[in-house]
Structure formats: C-alpha cells, structure tokens
Amino acid sequence: MSNRTSLPETGFLRLRAIVAPYGPIPVGKSTWWQGVRDGRFPKPVKLGPKTTAWRVEDIRALIARLGA
C-alpha cells in the first residue's frame, strides 16, 4: 500500500489496517467488534488459530455503503 488510506485490489486486511488511526474506518477496535456482532460491519475470516482478517472486497463494500 502506498499510503495509509489506500486498499489493495484483492486479499485480506488485518484489523489495524481497517480501523483508526491507520485505516479508512474512523472507529476504535471495540466499536468495530460491536458492529461485527450487530451485523453493521462484515464478519471476519479466520486464517489461522490466532489470525483474523477481513476480505478487502467486504471492506470496500462497507466504505461504499457508508459513503452513500
């Protein structure tokens, strides 16, 4: 990624690349996790026992929905 707000075309993002201060979604970690539980934010994908990530496509769709 060339700057802090650009997203790759495909792949996965870890939480710190999604939420503030480094990511495009201006919420904290606890607000993000509450939104995941409530269904406002996309569900994560488990990549390993201690690795959780989100699909870039899901995050792009969220940004488009929030911007509309």
Kinemage of the C-alpha trace (Angstrom):
@kinemage 1
@onewidth
@group {chain A} dominant
@subgroup {mainchain}
@vectorlist {calphas} color= white
{ca met a 1} P 0.000 0.000 0.000
{ca ser a 2} L 1.401 3.327 -0.993
{ca asn a 3} L -0.277 5.380 1.740
{ca arg a 4} L -2.301 4.778 4.864
{ca thr a 5} L -5.740 5.043 3.242
{ca ser a 6} L -5.231 3.025 0.056
{ca leu a 7} L -6.521 -0.537 -0.055
{ca pro a 8} L -5.161 -3.403 -2.141
{ca glu a 9} L -7.342 -4.637 -5.002
{ca thr a 10} L -7.842 -8.110 -3.504
{ca gly a 11} L -6.764 -10.071 -0.479
{ca phe a 12} L -7.245 -9.704 3.239
{ca leu a 13} L -6.800 -6.915 5.772
{ca arg a 14} L -5.986 -7.180 9.453
{ca leu a 15} L -7.915 -5.042 11.928
{ca arg a 16} L -5.251 -2.361 12.357
{ca ala a 17} L -5.390 -1.654 8.597
{ca ile a 18} L -9.182 -1.139 8.796
{ca val a 19} L -9.885 0.997 11.876
{ca ala a 20} L -8.471 4.322 13.099
{ca pro a 21} L -5.809 5.661 13.194
{ca tyr a 22} L -4.310 3.743 10.246
{ca gly a 23} L -7.395 2.539 8.413
{ca pro a 24} L -10.213 4.171 6.487
{ca ile a 25} L -12.961 3.405 9.038
{ca pro a 26} L -12.959 6.072 11.814
{ca val a 27} L -13.896 3.826 14.744
{ca gly a 28} L -11.959 2.117 17.509
{ca lys a 29} L -11.446 -1.612 17.962
{ca ser a 30} L -14.242 -2.119 20.490
{ca thr a 31} L -16.737 -0.227 18.341
{ca trp a 32} L -15.660 -2.300 15.346
{ca trp a 33} L -16.143 -5.601 17.185
{ca gln a 34} L -19.549 -4.474 18.486
{ca gly a 35} L -20.515 -3.610 14.894
{ca val a 36} L -19.420 -7.082 13.754
{ca arg a 37} L -21.603 -8.646 16.454
{ca asp a 38} L -24.551 -6.374 15.499
{ca gly a 39} L -24.161 -7.102 11.787
{ca arg a 40} L -23.259 -3.496 10.832
{ca phe a 41} L -19.730 -4.497 9.810
{ca pro a 42} L -18.533 -7.560 7.829
{ca lys a 43} L -17.748 -10.848 9.508
{ca pro a 44} L -14.056 -11.780 9.745
{ca val a 45} L -12.304 -14.766 8.204
{ca lys a 46} L -10.086 -16.942 10.390
{ca leu a 47} L -6.787 -17.524 8.578
{ca gly a 48} L -5.223 -19.406 11.460
{ca pro a 49} L -5.638 -20.075 15.181
{ca lys a 50} L -4.555 -16.522 16.101
{ca thr a 51} L -5.060 -14.746 12.777
{ca thr a 52} L -8.273 -12.912 11.918
{ca ala a 53} L -8.716 -10.827 8.774
{ca trp a 54} L -11.393 -9.329 6.541
{ca arg a 55} L -11.793 -9.586 2.771
{ca val a 56} L -10.824 -6.359 1.011
{ca glu a 57} L -13.965 -6.669 -1.118
{ca asp a 58} L -16.136 -6.640 2.031
{ca ile a 59} L -14.351 -3.542 3.377
{ca arg a 60} L -14.720 -1.736 0.016
{ca ala a 61} L -18.450 -2.555 0.022
{ca leu a 62} L -18.748 -1.230 3.584
{ca ile a 63} L -16.996 2.030 2.641
{ca ala a 64} L -19.285 2.428 -0.381
{ca arg a 65} L -22.361 1.766 1.778
{ca leu a 66} L -21.252 4.237 4.467
{ca gly a 67} L -20.459 6.864 1.844
{ca ala a 68} L -23.868 6.587 0.157
